[in-house]
Amino acid sequence: MADPTDDDHQHTRTVVGSVERHPAQEPSEEDIKDSRWRWSLMDWGHDPLQ
């Protein structure tokens, strides 16, 4: 496997930043079903309602 490039490191920082922001953006319980927050997580393969 090749050593990570600068682009690899930048992509990793972007992903980590996204993961760290998600919990802080969680809407209230009644707003989750149709929230952009939920759909964003589902883009990553996770449905917080299941």
Secondary structure, DSSP 8 states (H G I E B T S, - for coil): -----HHHHHHHHHHHHHHHHHHHT---GGGSTT-HHHHHHHHTT--TT-
